[in-house]
Amino acid sequence: MGKYRFKIIFILAIVALALYFLYPTYQDYTLHKELNRLSGQDSLTFVEQNEAAIRDARQKRIKLGLDLQGGMRVVLEVNVIKLIEDLAKNKDDTFAQVFKEVREEVRRSDESPVLILRRKFEERQIRLSRYYGTLRDDNSKIASYLEDEAKKAIDRGMEIVRNRVDQYGVSEPNVQKLGGSRVIVELPGVSREQEVRQLLQGTALLEFKLLKEPDVAYRVMEAIDKALAASAVIDSTDTTSLAAAEDTTKVSTPEGDMTPAELAKKHPFYALAVVNPQQFPG
């Protein structure tokens, strides 16, 4: 018996340790079972009285994965082709034709879209600098830039998905990259497919656009106004022009007060494009 004493003590220690780690799971189960049995004010009172114990048991309990408690496994793919297309400048028919071929080949191949794009342009003896970067950039530099942008887009996509999943409140979600452009999302214990679809498919777009300087825009509007005034084309079926002809309200301009009909004749563009009625030309 003495020779088995160490083994018995070791086994009992392992069992005691297992029970210690299993206890939070049992406690979480019993607390939630009791909570589900109650309703209304009784459930609120129960939560208030056992809030700390419920939170502690939830954090320490054994986390069950998809294989034990089920859930959802979603595979998302970042649209690298769209990203590369949006980064291009001076797009023309040749660019559109190349991108059509790239899209078709990407469906059949696991090769990087950037490498396919580079090969298609080199087959036509067209430099990538025609649409990307500067004229001094060679194909290798531009391809490296596009690959880097694609990698950053995938990382941003993973971060966005991870933030959305965390806000959804799933315990122990798993978000990881698969291959070059895919993201795997595992959500244990989740069964509401439509909610998850809306959560992950929601899109957000933030654009920054450079505007023309006011003096440049003003010169363009002046040219349009003069061209329209010179043509002196007035559509007699235009109800707006007819209403303006009947209106005798004076409009203040640098050339003096004018009726809407006079303004429409001398400055047809400004008669229609008055953003700020208090200031001519608006």
C-alpha positions as CSV (number, residue, x, y, z in Angstrom):
1,M,0.0,0.0,0.0
2,G,2.9,2.3,0.8
3,K,4.3,2.1,-2.6
4,Y,1.1,3.4,-4.1
5,R,0.8,6.3,-1.6
6,F,2.4,8.9,-3.9
7,K,0.3,7.9,-6.8
8,I,-2.9,8.1,-4.8
9,I,-1.9,11.6,-3.4
10,F,-1.0,12.7,-6.9
11,I,-4.4,11.6,-8.3
12,L,-6.3,13.2,-5.4
13,A,-4.4,16.4,-6.0
14,I,-5.3,16.4,-9.7
15,V,-9.0,15.7,-8.9
16,A,-9.0,18.5,-6.4
17,L,-7.4,20.9,-8.9
18,A,-9.9,19.9,-11.5
19,L,-12.8,20.5,-9.2
20,Y,-11.4,23.9,-8.3
21,F,-11.3,25.0,-11.9
22,L,-14.7,23.4,-12.6
23,Y,-16.4,25.2,-9.7
24,P,-16.8,28.6,-11.5
25,T,-18.5,26.8,-14.4
26,Y,-20.9,25.0,-12.0
27,Q,-21.5,28.3,-10.2
28,D,-22.3,30.1,-13.5
29,Y,-24.7,27.3,-14.5
30,T,-26.6,27.3,-11.2
31,L,-26.8,31.2,-11.1
32,H,-28.2,31.4,-14.6
33,K,-30.5,28.5,-14.0
34,E,-31.9,30.4,-11.0
35,L,-32.1,33.6,-12.9
36,N,-34.0,32.0,-15.7
37,R,-36.5,30.6,-13.2
38,L,-37.3,34.1,-11.9
39,S,-39.1,36.9,-13.8
40,G,-39.9,40.6,-13.4
41,Q,-38.8,42.3,-10.3
42,D,-37.5,39.1,-8.7
43,S,-34.9,38.6,-11.4
44,L,-33.7,42.2,-11.1
45,T,-33.4,41.8,-7.4
46,F,-31.5,38.6,-7.8
47,V,-29.1,40.2,-10.2
48,E,-28.5,43.1,-7.9
49,Q,-27.8,40.8,-5.0
50,N,-25.5,38.5,-6.9
51,E,-24.0,40.8,-9.5
52,A,-20.4,40.3,-8.4
53,A,-20.7,36.5,-8.2
54,I,-22.4,36.3,-11.6
55,R,-19.6,38.5,-13.2
56,D,-16.8,36.5,-11.5
57,A,-18.3,33.1,-12.4
58,R,-18.8,34.3,-16.0
59,Q,-15.2,35.3,-16.4
60,K,-13.7,32.2,-14.8
61,R,-16.0,29.5,-16.2
62,I,-14.7,27.1,-18.9
63,K,-15.2,28.7,-22.3
64,L,-16.7,26.2,-24.8
65,G,-15.7,26.5,-28.4
66,L,-17.7,25.8,-31.6
67,D,-17.1,22.0,-31.3
68,L,-18.8,21.8,-27.8
69,Q,-21.5,24.4,-27.8
70,G,-22.0,25.2,-31.5
71,G,-22.2,28.7,-32.9
72,M,-21.3,30.3,-36.2
73,R,-18.2,30.3,-38.4
74,V,-18.0,33.1,-40.9
75,V,-15.4,33.6,-43.6
76,L,-15.1,37.1,-44.9
77,E,-13.0,38.3,-47.9
78,V,-11.5,41.7,-48.4
79,N,-12.2,43.1,-51.8
80,V,-8.5,43.8,-52.8
81,I,-9.4,44.3,-56.4
82,K,-11.8,47.2,-55.6
83,L,-9.1,48.7,-53.4
84,I,-6.5,48.6,-56.2
85,E,-9.0,50.0,-58.6
86,D,-9.9,52.9,-56.3
87,L,-6.2,53.8,-55.9
88,A,-5.7,54.3,-59.6
89,K,-5.7,57.6,-61.4
90,N,-6.3,58.7,-65.0
91,K,-8.5,55.6,-65.7
92,D,-9.2,54.9,-69.4
93,D,-10.6,52.1,-71.6
94,T,-7.3,50.3,-71.5
95,F,-7.3,50.3,-67.7
96,A,-10.9,49.1,-67.7
97,Q,-10.1,46.2,-70.0
98,V,-7.0,45.1,-68.0
99,F,-9.1,45.2,-64.8
100,K,-11.8,43.1,-66.4
101,E,-9.1,40.4,-67.2
102,V,-7.6,40.7,-63.7
103,R,-11.0,40.1,-62.1
104,E,-11.6,37.0,-64.2
105,E,-8.2,35.5,-63.5
106,V,-8.5,36.2,-59.7
107,R,-11.6,34.0,-59.6
108,R,-9.5,31.1,-61.0
109,S,-6.2,31.7,-59.3
110,D,-4.8,32.1,-55.8
111,E,-2.1,34.4,-57.1
112,S,-2.0,37.9,-55.6
113,P,-4.2,40.4,-57.5
114,V,-1.3,42.9,-57.5
115,L,1.0,40.4,-59.3
116,I,-1.7,39.6,-61.8
117,L,-2.3,43.3,-62.5
118,R,1.4,43.9,-62.9
119,R,1.8,40.9,-65.3
120,K,-1.2,42.1,-67.4
121,F,0.3,45.6,-67.8
122,E,3.7,44.3,-68.6
123,E,2.2,42.0,-71.3
124,R,0.9,45.2,-72.9
125,Q,4.2,47.0,-72.3
126,I,2.4,49.6,-70.2
127,R,4.1,50.9,-67.1
128,L,2.1,51.0,-63.8
129,S,3.2,54.6,-63.3
130,R,0.7,55.5,-65.9
131,Y,-2.0,54.9,-63.4
132,Y,-0.2,54.7,-60.0
133,G,2.5,56.7,-58.2
134,T,4.7,59.1,-60.2
135,L,6.4,58.8,-63.6
136,R,9.7,58.1,-62.0
137,D,8.4,55.0,-60.1
138,D,9.2,51.6,-61.6
139,N,6.8,48.7,-61.6
140,S,8.5,47.0,-58.6
141,K,8.1,50.0,-56.4
142,I,4.5,50.5,-57.4
143,A,3.7,46.8,-56.9
144,S,5.3,46.9,-53.5
145,Y,3.2,50.0,-52.6
146,L,-0.1,48.3,-53.8
147,E,0.8,45.1,-51.8
148,D,1.4,47.2,-48.7
149,E,-1.9,49.0,-49.1
150,A,-3.7,45.7,-49.6
151,K,-2.1,44.3,-46.4
152,K,-3.1,47.4,-44.5
153,A,-6.7,47.1,-45.8
154,I,-6.9,43.5,-44.5
155,D,-5.5,44.5,-41.1
156,R,-8.0,47.4,-40.9
157,G,-10.8,45.0,-41.9
158,M,-9.8,42.6,-39.1
159,E,-9.7,45.4,-36.6
160,I,-13.2,46.6,-37.7
161,V,-14.6,43.1,-37.5
162,R,-13.0,42.5,-34.1
163,N,-14.5,45.8,-32.7
164,R,-17.9,44.9,-34.0
165,V,-17.8,41.4,-32.5
166,D,-16.7,42.8,-29.2
167,Q,-19.6,45.2,-29.2
168,Y,-22.0,42.3,-30.0
169,G,-21.0,40.8,-26.7
170,V,-19.8,37.3,-27.8
171,S,-17.6,35.6,-25.2
172,E,-14.3,34.3,-26.5
173,P,-14.7,35.2,-30.2
174,N,-12.0,34.2,-32.6
175,V,-10.9,36.5,-35.4
176,Q,-7.9,35.5,-37.5
177,K,-6.5,35.9,-41.0
178,L,-6.8,33.1,-43.6
179,G,-4.6,33.3,-46.6
180,G,-4.0,36.6,-48.3
181,S,-7.3,38.3,-48.2
182,R,-9.7,36.3,-46.0
183,V,-10.8,36.7,-42.4
184,I,-12.3,33.9,-40.3
185,V,-14.7,34.8,-37.5
186,E,-15.8,32.2,-35.0
187,L,-18.7,33.1,-32.7
188,P,-19.4,30.3,-30.1
189,G,-22.9,30.1,-28.8
190,V,-24.4,32.4,-31.5
191,S,-27.3,31.2,-33.5
192,R,-29.0,34.4,-34.7
193,E,-27.8,34.3,-38.3
194,Q,-29.5,37.5,-39.5
195,E,-28.1,39.6,-36.7
196,V,-24.6,38.4,-37.3
197,R,-25.0,39.0,-41.0
198,Q,-26.1,42.6,-40.4
199,L,-23.3,43.1,-37.9
200,L,-20.6,42.0,-40.2
201,Q,-21.9,43.2,-43.5
202,G,-22.6,46.8,-42.4
203,T,-20.4,49.2,-44.4
204,A,-19.0,52.5,-43.5
205,L,-17.3,54.9,-45.9
206,L,-15.4,58.0,-45.0
207,E,-14.2,60.1,-48.0
208,F,-11.9,63.2,-48.1
209,K,-12.2,65.3,-51.2
210,L,-10.1,68.3,-52.2
211,L,-12.2,71.3,-53.2
212,K,-11.2,74.0,-55.6
213,E,-10.1,77.3,-54.2
214,P,-13.0,79.9,-54.2
215,D,-11.3,82.2,-56.7
216,V,-10.8,79.3,-59.1
217,A,-14.4,78.1,-58.7
218,Y,-15.6,81.7,-59.2
219,R,-13.7,82.1,-62.5
220,V,-15.2,78.9,-63.8
221,M,-18.7,80.0,-62.8
222,E,-18.0,83.4,-64.5
223,A,-17.1,81.6,-67.7
224,I,-20.2,79.5,-67.6
225,D,-22.4,82.5,-66.9
226,K,-20.9,84.5,-69.8
227,A,-21.2,81.6,-72.2
228,L,-24.9,81.1,-71.3
229,A,-25.6,84.8,-71.6
230,A,-23.9,85.0,-75.0
231,S,-26.0,82.1,-76.3
232,A,-29.2,83.8,-75.1
233,V,-31.1,80.6,-75.3
234,I,-34.3,80.7,-73.2
235,D,-36.7,77.8,-73.1
236,S,-40.2,79.2,-73.4
237,T,-41.5,76.0,-71.8
238,D,-39.4,76.4,-68.7
239,T,-41.9,77.2,-65.9
240,T,-39.1,78.5,-63.7
241,S,-38.2,81.2,-66.4
242,L,-41.9,82.0,-66.8
243,A,-42.3,82.5,-63.1
244,A,-39.2,84.7,-63.0
245,A,-40.6,86.9,-65.8
246,E,-43.7,87.5,-63.7
247,D,-41.8,88.3,-60.5
248,T,-41.0,92.0,-60.0
249,T,-38.9,91.5,-56.8
250,K,-35.6,93.3,-57.1
251,V,-32.3,91.4,-56.7
252,S,-29.3,93.4,-55.6
253,T,-26.2,92.9,-57.8
254,P,-22.9,94.8,-58.4
255,E,-24.6,96.2,-61.6
256,G,-27.6,97.5,-59.7
257,D,-31.0,96.1,-58.8
258,M,-32.5,93.7,-61.3
259,T,-35.8,91.9,-61.6
260,P,-35.5,88.1,-61.7
261,A,-36.3,88.3,-65.5
262,E,-33.4,90.8,-66.1
263,L,-31.1,88.7,-63.9
264,A,-32.0,85.5,-65.9
265,K,-31.2,87.4,-69.2
266,K,-27.9,89.0,-68.2
267,H,-26.7,86.3,-65.8
268,P,-28.5,83.0,-66.6
269,F,-26.2,80.9,-64.5
270,Y,-26.4,83.0,-61.3
271,A,-30.1,83.2,-61.7
272,L,-30.3,79.5,-61.2
273,A,-27.3,78.8,-58.9
274,V,-27.8,81.2,-56.1
275,V,-26.5,79.5,-53.0
276,N,-26.7,82.5,-50.7
277,P,-29.5,84.9,-51.8
278,Q,-28.1,87.6,-49.5
279,Q,-24.9,87.9,-51.6
280,F,-24.5,88.1,-55.3
281,P,-23.4,85.8,-57.0
282,G,-24.1,83.5,-54.0
